[in-house]
Amino acid sequence: MPESALRIILEEPLRRLVQLGEYRIQVVCLKNAYQTQGNWRGTWIMRAVTSDDRPDYTLVTARTALEGSEKVEPRSFKTFAGVVGFLHETGCISADVPLYKGMSIVQRSLGPNDLTKDDKST
């Protein structure tokens, strides 16, 4: 997709769409994962996707979007822990993280009629 056609979304609207069950999060690996000093590193971005004809969105930082920059960059995650933390905060029930550049995986999340956050901690 050409950069000029990039559809962007901020974290809070993305979280709402996922929690309403309207969109799911797709984790995209931009740089192969590797381990250093006990931590897994790489580069991942998040996209909001559906299985119907609605448009997909790429997560960006509020700072980038609000600055009105000509070149809006996707929000990137540099550690596995960062990806997992973001997915958990957004309502995903697990974290399936691609490890190789070019791979992407759509996540499963709790919908509005699923378990509450209190029910998830067992």
Buried (B, 14 or more C-beta within 10 A) or exposed (E): EEEEEBEBBBBEBBBBBBBEBBBBBBBBBBEBBEEEEEEBBBBBBBBBBBEEEEEBBBBBBEEBBEEEEEEBBBBBBEBBEEBBEBBEEBBBEEBEBBBEEEBBBBBBBBEEEEEEEEEEEE
